[in-house]
Amino acid sequence: MALTDKKNANLMHLIKRMHGFVENTDIEKHRQSQDHFGAILGNNKDVVTEAFFIPARSGEDEPIHAEWNYVNRPHMKKCMILYCHGGGYSTGSSLYARTLTGKLAMSASMDVLSFDYALAPEHPYPQALEDAVRVWDHLMLLGYGARDIIVAGDSAGGNLALSLTLQLKKEGRFLPGGLVLMSPWTDLTSSGRSYVTKASVDPVLDAAYLQEMIRNYADGQDVTDPMISPLFGDFEGFPPVYIQVGGNEILQDDSVLLYKKMLKANVSVKLDVFKGMWHVFQMSPFKTAYEAMDKTAEFIYSICI
């Protein structure tokens, strides 16, 4: 094994151990561990966080907890970022996502809104999508133009960003200005070859975990439904899309196949595969993660300026 391969193997082992501290078979403890992780690594004195609730529309709805993240300096107001957190639709939160939303706010120098959609298995499909549409509607009420909003997300949040845009398209509404997807989970049928070819090197995800998340979120549903597996959606007329994925993750083909399908639909789409990186590596506090965020900012500027 070459020295570089040995270093990469050691890094994957370290990431796997670190990820193990967060994972827990008790889903509530898993959620708490993620929040603790986000509170530590997402703490940034240069980023201001303001929590608020998006009000219920009727007696059947619950208010949605959300938060603004923005840099404590003059920054761009023309555009903003709507962020959908990951976690397999079963875990994750806006607090956990601060490891990403803070970096986005810093790199893009924009306001970032993240929100806590209802989680599975307590609230399976389509609750998360319905919550995302409610948040979008709230932004419209605040006076934002659809094209001034960049919708971003990681993992299941990337799925949700795509599903939200597909839903807006289905309803004949204006679409966001662009999408940023980090290791998006686009195919709940797990059809990509990387589910097999990357299984031995992925330090974060495995097939058993994903199957549990699918049962929680979409048990009994047709997982080829584009609102569940956006890979099977119609992307004609979609706004520009930027995709980042790690070279050492089983979800690599979820990004590659999405990229190819979007190209066929004449979408302005860019894909960066980061060699040796893992699932949502952008969370980590090291050089490649910050470089990836800078690339994201460049993409956003190309749309908003």
SULJOJO-V384243 format. One record per run of one state. SS is the DSSP state (@ for helix, = for strand, . for the rest). FROM is the first residue (numbers start at 1). TO is the last residue. If there is no record, write none. Layout:
{{SS | FROM | TO} {SS | FROM | TO}}
This chain:
{{. | 1 | 2} {@ | 3 | 22} {. | 23 | 26} {@ | 27 | 41} {. | 42 | 46} {= | 47 | 54} {. | 55 | 63} {= | 64 | 71} {. | 72 | 75} {= | 76 | 84} {. | 85 | 97} {@ | 98 | 108} {. | 109 | 109} {= | 110 | 115} {. | 116 | 126} {@ | 127 | 141} {. | 142 | 145} {@ | 146 | 148} {= | 149 | 154} {. | 155 | 155} {@ | 156 | 170} {. | 171 | 177} {= | 178 | 182} {. | 183 | 193} {@ | 194 | 197} {. | 198 | 206} {@ | 207 | 218} {. | 219 | 229} {@ | 230 | 232} {. | 233 | 239} {= | 240 | 246} {. | 247 | 251} {@ | 252 | 264} {. | 265 | 268} {= | 269 | 274} {. | 275 | 280} {@ | 281 | 283} {. | 284 | 286} {@ | 287 | 304} {. | 305 | 305}}
